[in-house]
Every structure is written in structure tokens, then in C-alpha cells.
Amino acid sequence: MDARLCVGNYGVHPFCFEGLNLKVYCVEELCFCLKENAYLLDTDIMGDRLVDWLRQECGLEDLAGELHRMVHRKGSFSAFVACILEYTGFYDAETVQKAVQTLKQGAGLNVLEKRKLRIDSLVEQRKFLTAVREYDVLLTGWDEAAKGNAQQGTGLYAALLHNKGTALAGLMKYEEAAESFFAAYDADGAQESLLLFLAAKRMGLKDQDYIAFVASVPEYSENALALEKEVEKLNEQWEKEVDRLRLAERALLREEDERSYLDDNCRLLQVLKEDYRMIVG
């Protein structure tokens, strides 16, 4: 058995994370919960309730003693969590550091902002389908969730729509992405959202249809020109990219050794399948 799974006792009574509807029975489960929910954690868990649970249920006197000192000397929340993660050795140093950075990013944010930050991380991980679903959950209950904070709510609402558009574009659902970007622009008037709205339209329409669309709305002309300049820059960059050079090499391989070319296709297809499963998982 992996030694990292054998720190302390398995508790009779669980530690309950209030607000997350989660229960843990051992320090390894605690570490998993802290790492996976770092975007949503509240400083309320940094107190004697968790310290006493680690001492009484898990038998981790040394860890409990160190955490007790941190609590009563008013140490930082991120350092408190890092102490638990590092003590068990359940995660490597890089993973612990990422969790700590996440906690620092979430410091001072309200519940809605923390939930958004967590979903944004799914987009960064290219888990686009899951991200879209979670953005929809947050947006569906928006009116009630944002009640009493209208000014901040508008900016956050627009940011959710904008980032949902990014996730939809990652799924190549360009028409839906365009709708989301435009809704974000309509909410707060951010030019970036308008530019990406046009970019999604450009990707989703045939060239002649996109040109006709832009021509039909004169106020888009300046942004459309700015977009074309960006596209030109990206095309220039693409010519120098490693993937572009690999495509050229593959074209040459097909001419010289078709069997190797077909074998390599099978390998690349498997890689693309795994990538697709991650995106829609």
C-alpha cells in the first residue's frame, strides 16, 4: 500500500464542511477536499473545530498542535491549508503550491466570485463542456444570487457570459459563443466582448456571409477592421509555430513513406481522441 495513504486514523465521526455539503473521515480525504475545493473554501474552517477533529478523530497530535498555534497567532489561511497538505505528503510540492495560490486568489472574494473563479479554472484546463454547464447553473440563478449588489453584479454577470463564450468557442460552437459574447457586451459594453463576438461570427459563417453580416451593421466596421489586423498577426505567428512546421514535415512524409504516414495518423488520432475526451469530460 502507498505510504502516503497511511497518516493518522480513520475517524469515527466526520468533519463537515459547512456550505459545501461534504464530510471527510481521514486526513487524506481532508487533503483531497481542500485541494479540489480551494476556490470555494472559507476561512471559517481555520479554527479549533478542525484542529480538535484532527487531534481526536485522526490522532494527529503534532499536526493539531502546529495548526492550533497558527489559529491563535492569527496566521494566514493559505499557510494553514499548506501546513495540512505538506504534513501528509498526499500531494507533491507543485500541487500544494497551486492550491495555495488558488486560496490567495480567492481571498476577499464573495461566494459568487469564488464560484466563477473555480469555473474559470475549468476553462484553463480545457474542460469546456463541464465549464459551460457550470456557467449555465450560475447564470440561471443569477437574479437571486446577485440581489443587493447590482453594480458589482453587472460586471460579474458580463464576465460569466464572456467566459462562457470562450468555453463554447473551445467546443467550436461558434454561433452559441457569439450569442454569449454579445450578451456580455450588451451587459457592460466591453469592447473585448464585441471583438470576440465578431471573431466567433467570422469562424461560424462562410466568408461571404460574414462580410455581408458586417456590412449590414455599419457600427461594427471599425471593430471588424481591428479583428482582421489581429487575424493577420496570428497568421504570421502560425507560420513560425512548431505545429505548422510539423504539418509540413507530415506532407513530406506522405510523399516519401506512406506506410509510416498512415501509422503516424493512427497515433495522432489516439492523441486527439484523448484530448477530445478531456474537453467534453
Summary of the structure (lengths in Angstrom):
residues: 281
radius of gyration: 24.7
end to end distance: 29.4
largest distance: 71.6
contacts: 788
relative contact order: 0.06
helix: 76%
strand: 2%
